[in-house]
Structure formats: structure tokens, C-alpha cells
Amino acid sequence: MTDFLFINMNKSKILKISILITVLSVPALIIVFLHQFGDNKFEIPIMNPMSADCQSNTIDNVHRIPNFKFISQEGKAITEKDFEGKIYVVDFFFTRCPDICPVMTSELVRVQEAFKDYTDVKILSHSVDPVYDTVAILRDYAQKFNANPAIWTFVTGEKKDIYTMARCGYFISTKENSSPMKVDFIHSDKVVLIDKEKRIRGYYSGTNRKEIDRLITEIQILQKEYLK
């Protein structure tokens, strides 16, 4: 009887050990699978928006971000050359915005944090209220959100240039509110992902945490594409 109990206890122990080994091996198998087969599973589409109201700026029949010149929160001239060879994220905001802008900026802080150790990822935020949003105002706003100027550039400039860039460069709806009763601007909450060839690779809701998570993931995928 004692021998029978001993054998049963050993079987039970062996079964528990086998189950434990199986459970612990699953994550490792998933990692191996993703390593073996995951590299080519995801591709970020190249977007090619067009508008009859905008002058075409295409290369190989694909829209490219046109040249630009604005002024940063540090008072420096910023052009497309500052983003050559970079993956960058674009948004449009204004510092007096009472609702969606602070949320968008807070979400972009997460993007900055995710890529703080990479020199090939930048953020470019355009003020749609350039008359009020002077260099000093933008600098204070950037400091409020601990924006690193080496990664994140806030720009102001001529209103027509900023609005044309929004509408015809990034194809984002941006216009002044016609109401004289409040300081406000109608603008999209969209964030745009641009690759190193100045092509649009994605649009994301800047007020949606899951969308920004997707943006972070797709930047990482783009980084891997450039390593091939």
C-alpha cells in the first residue's frame, strides 16, 4: 500500500512539473515564432492623399511633404532640411486651446518618452494661432510639457503658410472659427506620421490613447524597415 501511494504521489508530482514546464515554455515559443515569422508580417501603408485645391507635390506619383520654413520655440529658422533622414510626427495646435490640445500634447509626451534614445525620430507641432503664439509663448508651452528641443519642435510663422501646410502638405482640416465671441480655431485632432522620404504613413487621433499606442508601434515598425 505504501509503495502504491508513493508511486501515485510521484505521478502527481511529475504531472505538476510537466504542466509548469509547459506554461513557462509558451512565452518563449511565442517569442521564437514572432522572431521567425513576424518580421514581414506588418507593413505600414504609404498614403497618397490628393486635393484639387492643392498644388501637386509628388515624386514617383506619391505625395511628398513640401518644403517649409517656420520659427521654432528657440527662435531658430526650421526647414524641411532639419527633418531629412528622420521619421517625424506632426500635429497642429494652439496654446490657448482649452480642450483637445492639452490632451494631444500630453499624448505626444508619451511619443517623446518612447523614442528619447533615438536620434531618427522627431516631433513637429505647428501653432494655428501664430499671432498670439510667439516664440516666447511657444517656449513656455514647450517647457510646461518638458519637451526636449532636440526631439520636439514647436513652430510659428506666417498664418497663410501654416494653414496651407496643414491643408495641402499634411491634408489636415484647419481653419479659423468665424465666431467673434471666442478665441478659438477649428482644427483636427489628427497626428500624422511622416517617413524619411517625406511620405505620409499614417493618421492617428491625438486624443485617443490607443491610437497613440498604435502610432508608437508603427514608428518602431518603420525603424525596423530602415534597418533592412
C-alpha angles and dihedrals in degrees: 000000000000091000090050092053091046091052092048092049090051091050091050091049092048090050092052091048091049092051091048092050091049093050093047093048096055097078090048091051090050091051091049091049093050091046092050100041108011101077095081098030098091127050126177110224122236107234121214110190118180136191130189088216094059132073110248117252105179138146117193087357092299123116115248128193107261124234117278143179124204138151121255132220086263093056093252127135109252122198138168088270090071087064100044111132091011136117105222142183121220133199139162121224144138129227096233092054106126101198130018100021097067089048092049092048091048090052091050088054085066090054090051091050093048093055102030091120095050124083095197097067123077139168124221119192119187123202113225088195099059095157091064098027099075124171090268093050092049091048091053091047092049091049091049089062095038091243112181107226090210088064107020125050124189113196140195130180143128110350095226091052093051094046093046089049091052094047102037104020102045099010094234121147109243128159141142120268108247093213111110092200100076142029101245143130128207108229141147125263088219123129117202129213116214124190130215091270091057092252124141110246103172152352122221137179106252092205096053115086094203090052091053089048086055090048091053091049093049092049087055090050090051090050089055091049090058091051093061 
